């Protein structure tokens, strides 16, 4: 009778260990998935930030070009008026 009880306890302990290992693996997998999705969101946010910075730089460049062209036009008008 003792051997049967020992064997039953051993199998029960083995089942519990297996269940704990499965739970640990599931937690680890969800952690990896969460971490990967977090990294993807951060990467997307960085890319959006880079695009916004490029757009702002382009808009500023356009304004600078417009101002420089207007200054050149005023200088040309002034030179023509002086002659």
trRosetta pair geometry for C-beta under 8 A, 3 or more apart (Angstrom, degrees):
i j d omega theta_ij theta_ji phi_ij phi_ji
1 4 5.8 -55 -153 35 36 111
1 5 6.4 34 152 -16 68 106
2 5 5.7 -57 -149 39 33 110
2 6 6.1 34 153 -21 68 107
3 6 5.6 -53 -145 37 31 112
3 7 6.2 31 156 -19 65 106
4 7 5.8 -54 -148 37 29 110
4 8 6.3 29 153 -19 64 107
5 8 5.7 -55 -147 37 30 111
5 9 6.3 30 154 -18 65 106
6 9 5.7 -55 -148 37 30 110
6 10 6.2 31 153 -21 65 106
7 10 5.6 -53 -146 35 32 113
7 11 6.4 28 156 -16 65 104
8 11 5.9 -54 -147 38 30 107
8 12 6.2 31 153 -19 64 107
9 12 5.6 -55 -146 38 32 112
9 13 6.2 33 154 -19 66 105
10 13 5.7 -53 -146 37 30 110
10 14 6.3 32 153 -20 64 106
11 14 5.5 -52 -146 37 33 114
11 15 6.4 38 152 -21 65 102
12 15 5.6 -51 -150 34 32 113
12 16 6.5 33 152 -19 64 104
13 16 5.7 -53 -148 36 33 112
13 17 6.3 33 153 -19 65 105
14 17 5.7 -53 -146 37 31 111
14 18 6.3 33 154 -20 64 107
15 18 5.7 -56 -148 37 29 112
15 19 6.2 29 154 -19 65 107
16 19 5.7 -56 -148 37 30 111
16 20 6.3 31 153 -18 66 106
17 20 5.7 -54 -147 37 31 111
17 21 6.2 32 154 -19 65 106
18 21 5.7 -54 -147 37 30 111
18 22 6.4 32 153 -19 64 105
19 22 5.7 -53 -149 36 32 112
19 23 6.4 32 152 -18 65 105
20 23 5.7 -54 -148 37 32 111
20 24 6.3 34 153 -20 65 105
21 24 5.6 -51 -146 36 32 113
21 25 6.3 33 154 -19 64 105
22 25 5.7 -54 -148 37 31 112
22 26 6.4 32 153 -20 65 105
23 26 5.6 -53 -147 36 32 112
23 27 6.4 33 154 -18 65 104
24 27 5.8 -55 -149 37 31 111
24 28 6.2 30 153 -19 65 108
25 28 5.6 -54 -146 38 31 112
25 29 6.3 33 154 -20 65 105
26 29 5.7 -53 -146 36 31 111
26 30 6.4 27 156 -15 65 104
27 30 5.9 -56 -148 38 30 107
27 31 6.3 35 151 -22 64 106
28 31 5.5 -53 -149 35 32 115
28 32 6.4 33 153 -19 65 103
29 32 5.7 -52 -149 35 32 111
29 33 6.4 31 153 -18 65 105
30 33 5.6 -52 -146 38 34 112
30 34 6.2 36 154 -20 66 105
31 34 5.8 -55 -147 37 29 110
31 35 6.2 28 155 -19 64 109
32 35 5.7 -56 -144 38 29 111
32 36 6.2 29 156 -19 65 107
33 36 5.8 -55 -146 37 29 110
33 37 6.3 25 157 -15 65 106
34 37 5.9 -58 -147 39 29 106
34 38 6.2 32 153 -22 65 108
35 38 5.6 -53 -147 35 30 114
35 39 6.4 30 154 -18 64 105
36 39 5.7 -54 -149 36 31 111
36 40 6.4 32 152 -20 65 105
37 40 5.5 -51 -147 35 35 114
37 41 6.4 36 154 -19 66 102
38 41 5.9 -54 -150 35 31 110
38 42 6.4 29 152 -17 64 107
39 42 5.6 -55 -146 38 32 111
39 43 6.2 35 154 -21 65 106
40 43 5.6 -53 -146 36 31 112
40 44 6.3 31 154 -19 64 105
41 44 5.7 -54 -148 37 31 111
41 45 6.3 32 153 -20 65 107
42 45 5.6 -53 -147 36 32 113
42 46 6.4 35 152 -21 64 103
43 46 5.7 -52 -150 34 32 112
43 47 6.5 32 152 -18 64 104
44 47 5.7 -53 -150 36 32 112
44 48 6.4 33 152 -19 65 105
45 48 5.7 -52 -148 36 32 112
45 49 6.4 36 151 -21 64 105
46 49 5.5 -54 -150 35 32 114
46 50 6.4 34 152 -20 65 103
47 50 5.6 -52 -149 34 33 112
47 51 6.4 33 152 -17 65 104
48 51 5.7 -54 -148 37 33 111
48 52 6.3 34 153 -20 66 105
49 52 5.7 -53 -146 36 31 111
49 53 6.3 32 154 -19 64 105
50 53 5.7 -54 -149 36 31 111
50 54 6.4 32 152 -19 64 104
51 54 5.6 -53 -149 35 33 112
51 55 6.4 33 153 -19 66 105
52 55 5.6 -54 -148 36 32 112
52 56 6.3 32 153 -18 66 105
53 56 5.7 -53 -147 37 32 111
53 57 6.3 32 154 -19 65 106
54 57 5.7 -55 -147 37 31 111
54 58 6.2 32 154 -20 65 106
55 58 5.7 -54 -147 36 31 111
55 59 6.3 30 154 -18 65 105
56 59 5.7 -55 -148 37 31 110
56 60 6.3 29 154 -17 66 107
57 60 5.7 -55 -146 39 31 110
57 61 6.2 35 153 -22 65 106
58 61 5.6 -53 -147 36 31 114
58 62 6.5 34 153 -21 64 103
59 62 5.7 -52 -151 33 32 113
59 63 6.6 32 151 -18 64 103
60 63 5.6 -52 -151 35 35 112
60 64 6.4 35 151 -19 66 104
61 64 5.7 -53 -147 36 32 111
61 65 6.3 33 154 -18 65 105
62 65 5.7 -54 -148 37 31 111
62 66 6.3 32 153 -20 64 106
63 66 5.7 -55 -148 36 31 112
63 67 6.3 29 154 -17 66 106
64 67 5.8 -55 -147 37 31 109
64 68 6.2 28 155 -17 65 107
65 68 5.8 -56 -144 39 30 108
65 69 6.2 31 156 -19 65 107
66 69 5.8 -55 -148 37 29 111
66 70 6.4 27 154 -17 64 106
67 70 5.8 -56 -148 37 31 109
67 71 6.4 32 153 -20 65 105
68 71 5.6 -51 -147 35 33 113
68 72 6.4 34 153 -18 65 104
69 72 5.7 -53 -147 37 32 111
69 73 6.3 35 152 -21 65 105
70 73 5.5 -51 -146 36 34 114
70 74 6.4 36 153 -20 65 103
71 74 5.7 -53 -149 35 32 111
71 75 6.4 33 151 -20 65 104
72 75 5.6 -52 -147 36 33 112
72 76 6.3 34 153 -19 65 104
73 76 5.7 -53 -148 36 31 111
73 77 6.3 33 152 -19 64 106
74 77 5.6 -53 -147 37 32 112
74 78 6.3 34 153 -21 65 105
75 78 5.6 -53 -147 35 31 112
75 79 6.3 31 154 -19 65 105
76 79 5.7 -53 -147 36 31 110
76 80 6.3 30 154 -18 65 106
77 80 5.8 -56 -148 38 30 110
77 81 6.2 30 153 -21 65 107
78 81 5.6 -55 -147 36 30 111
78 82 6.3 29 154 -20 65 106
79 82 5.8 -55 -147 35 31 110
79 83 6.6 25 156 -17 64 106
80 83 6.0 -58 -148 35 31 106
